[in-house]
């Protein structure tokens, strides 16, 4: 009797399918996690989705073709990869709004994918050249892992391609994102789950010792146990050796691979575009650009178009010195300075005869369409790495900043390492330049007054001529400022005016830079006559402010010698004026003493009366200051609703810190200010240890309680009670008195009459 073949039941088929699913699913997740890690430095999740689809497609192709010969699977999967890659490039091109057909986009991406990926600005915008390599790598990793793990049955070895891809993603991200702790934990858990899942078994043949004699079976199993134990020992030993090394690297900053790749650079002509001013001045009708404002003219009038910002000066040449990174359509947003009004300006610009790589735009650009750009966030300038070409048309949206001019008269200028670049004065500055800067600075104390004095001096004493030779090295500037008029001195183009202002400003302690751009008169052609250079000065809380040192039309400049003559410090003996009269043997008659004529009051009476009047006036001024200070404190602590009184108490605390010489910036949180207040009081007590008993003891809880009340008033308006407002007033008064008592006797007197709190902005 013939036994019929056994048919597989539904339950067995379900079990077989369930046993076959875990490993492919684990491979898909492991490859997709690389997209999650790499996507942290991208501007949106498009790359993560594309890599996840590549992981899914590559593994499913291998699963579907598992019954085909192994040599046929790779070509089939690569063909599918090519199709998905083209779809990904089209999606990325549409997302980045890049012009051109799919063939042009694909060719450009294939040629520049790796350098642009490693020189792109963080966050990276998903574009064809920044998604090509990750998508292709994800597909190839999925293909290799599926073939090794599923066809060859080596699951652990099949994890190697996803692990390498994951490590590569971590390396590319480098220090530009937070540690990928979550994805790494998920990666390890999924890998362990894939290994722990029981594999597919097709009967007794799956048992490697089936059919052997008991003695041989025991020997084989003993060898398997010994091999497993040896392998476990090796793994434990490696873990013990490598764990300290790996743990020591936890706090280390990852290596940024971008430092090994040179970002796009400007050409030599663009490194110093200031020298192009004279050539443009000699060809004023040359058509450089065409500009059209999109969406109507901006409210603030026609804006300047900026070409380059020059921050570095070596005594010979002003240079751009920017670091450009490949950027997408959306540029990183830069927060404007406080109290700065902004308005959006959108322009369509068509390149004419302008050459080089620098891309003109109204500062500060936020979005560029129609051209691939590289961007320098420090200066807000753009370049087109491929260079400009006649007919190139692009649209740029900019956020124009208009600083509050009312703040300039009292604004200070920053100092320190952060602005050392724009304060540096190279060695070799001519002595007349230093004396002129000193003269202008001595007569104008405030930074804005110094800058305005320099601009006014240049505008009133020098002439603009189109045929002035180019040059802004120290000798050129000295000749421009002090050369004889009949010999070509004291005249120049905007190149010399802007460069002279910037150098004199730095000699006077102002952070300056030179900007080259265009000042068009509305929409239409921008010609060479519209090109000029202007200086800018950096002010605290205001930002970069442009100045105009150019002379006014139809005004005749005054000779420089009328207001400044570069004399040597000590005149030679031959220049000492000789006496004009011969000494007389008879001394002149003594003049009557002052105050002795006609019986007027004597000198002691006049001196005593003047001193007494001055003392009365000084006393009245001091009494007025004390009264105004007390009135200000009373209005802060006792007038208004409880929330306003808490805010007034906080202003009393910050004024006390400023009076103590430790002002706090507006960017600090209340908790940070409280920490600085405690540190300031501790330092004050350390300098006068004998005063502790008189000072009192506003402890940590006191300042923190006041900070908490301020946060409550700010984030929960109306919730502060009158009792809490009284408590805040007492806390601030106690802290101010403690800080005042830690000063010397004269320091306490000056604290009481200091007029600063009356004029400081509140």
Beta strands, then each sheet from edge to edge (+ up, - down):
strand 1: 287-293
strand 2: 305-310
strand 3: 312-313
strand 4: 318-319
strand 5: 325-327
strand 6: 340-351
strand 7: 358-359
strand 8: 365-369
strand 9: 373-376
strand 10: 381-383
strand 11: 393-403
strand 12: 463-464
strand 13: 491-492
strand 14: 512-518
strand 15: 524-527
strand 16: 531-539
strand 17: 543-547
sheet 1: 8+ 11- 6+ 1- 15+
sheet 2: 2+ 14- 16+ 17-
sheet 3: 3+ 4-
sheet 4: 5+ 9- 10+ 7-
sheet 5: 12+ 13+
end
